[in-house]
């Protein structure tokens, strides 16, 4: 799965005052349906004048790993009843 992330670096009073921020994200499927959304978000943030830099980066992430986090498998703990 591809994710498109809008990252921004806020203007500060000194270097490294603010850490980079993830401002918006979309996946490849949403991007196909509405390709201008992430670009519009970037333009919106640029218009505020709050950022020194804005960039959209693409990340490739494992579908399998994401599904494991979203829908963990039911792994029951096996036990045996013992008489005392």
Secondary structure as GFF3:
##gff-version 3
##sequence-region A 1 84
A	DSSP	beta_strand	2	10	.	.	.	ID=ss1
A	DSSP	beta_strand	21	27	.	.	.	ID=ss2
A	DSSP	alpha_helix	28	33	.	.	.	ID=ss3
A	DSSP	alpha_helix	37	48	.	.	.	ID=ss4
A	DSSP	beta_strand	51	60	.	.	.	ID=ss5
A	DSSP	alpha_helix	63	70	.	.	.	ID=ss6
###
